[in-house]
Amino acid sequence: MSQRDDLIAKYAADIKDKFGESANMDLLTKVTIGLGPSIYNKDSSLVSGSDEKELETVKKNFLLKKLGMSDSPKLMEGVKKVMDAYGSSNKNKHRAVVYYKLTQHFGKESVYK
């Protein structure tokens, strides 16, 4: 298995463990590939759920730019909902998992078709 395949398997296990659901492997793979080399960097591969600046960056770079959504208060509500579901005690929130869950939350799977 490649390093990317290992990470995707790790993300799928995290989704199972933290959200209690089986990952849609096709969607998870596409979201992970879309993140490019950032998944291999410890700092850029994680999201800090308690850092408002970081959450704003998720909204701007992923929801607005990648998913093509229009800015509204619902976007940050969705980000915070996913962060809460991931667990506030969990310090290592994988960016790929957060983006995967946001894609599902907002029903934007078609972006990755």
Number of C-alpha atoms within 10 A of each C-alpha: 6 7 10 16 12 11 18 22 16 14 24 21 16 19 22 13 12 13 15 10 12 12 20 12 13 11 18 23 21 17 23 23 15 15 16 10 12 16 21 13 9 10 12 13 17 18 22 18 23 12 10 12 11 13 18 15 14 21 21 18 13 17 24 16 12 13 19 13 15 11 12 9 8 11 20 18 11 17 21 17 15 20 21 13 11 23 15 13 8 12 13 15 19 23 22 26 25 22 22 24 24 25 21 13 14 14 10 16 16 9 13 15 8
